[in-house]
Amino acid sequence: MQHTLNITTRNEASVVERLLQVTRYRGYQLAGLAMTPLTDRAGLQITLTVQSDKPITLLTSQLVKLYDVQQLELASADVAVLRA
């Protein structure tokens, strides 16, 4: 199943590294990453796309605990299609 997360963070050098580290430790595979600085340059808007059969709440509950994460929103979740 593929999930897209919209994350607003502080504009710190190590923020992306921490996000990716938590994603990897929780067993999610990175499918896409896009970053855009906010207009005030004090933050980043990060779109993180991950794939896993695990519930996305296992990842989101850990990401919101990160100091630099200001807001996290689950933008979309594809429904798994089973083929017979």
N, C-alpha and C positions, 0 to 999 in steps of 0.2 A: 504494500500500500504506500502511496506517495502523499506526503504532507508538505504544505507550504506555510512557513511562519514569517510574519512581519514583526521585526524586532527593532525597537528604538533604543539606542545605547548612547553612552557618553562617547566622545571622540577621543579615545585613548589608544595608544599603540598596541596594547596587548588584548584588546577586547575580542577581536576576531579569533585570535589564538585560543582564548578561553572558551568561546562558543564552540569552536571546532573540537576542542579537547573533550568537552562534556558530551558532545554529539557522538564522538568516537567511543568514549568510555561506556556510554549507554547502549552501544551496539547498533546505531543508526548509520546508514550509508549516505554520504553526501551526494545529492543529485544536482544541486545548483546553488550558487551564491552570488548575490548582487548587493553592492553597497553604494549608497548615495549620501553625501554630506547634507545635513540639514541647513537651512538658510542662515542660521546664526553661527555655523561652523563649530558649535559646541557639542554636536551630536551626530550620530549616523543612523540612517534608515537602512536596515539590513533585511534582505529577503533571503531566507534559508529554506531550501527544498531538500527534504530527506526521504529515504525509502526504508521501510522496515515492516515486518509483520507484527511488531510489538505495538501496544497501545501508545499513542502519541503523548498521552498524559505523563508517561514515565520520563519523557524528555522535557516537556514544558515545565513540569514541576521542579526540575533541576535548574533549568535556564533562568527562571524568574528569581531564583535565589542568588544569582550572580550580582555582585555589587554594581557593575556598570550597566546592567539591563534596567531600563526605565519603564518600558512597556513591551508586552508580548501579545500578539494576536494570531490565532490560528486562522489563516486566510482560506485554506481549502484542504480538503482531504478526499482523494479519489477513492471510490468504492472498489474493492477488489472484485474482479469478475472471475467466477469459477467456470471452467469449461469442462464439459462431460466428454 
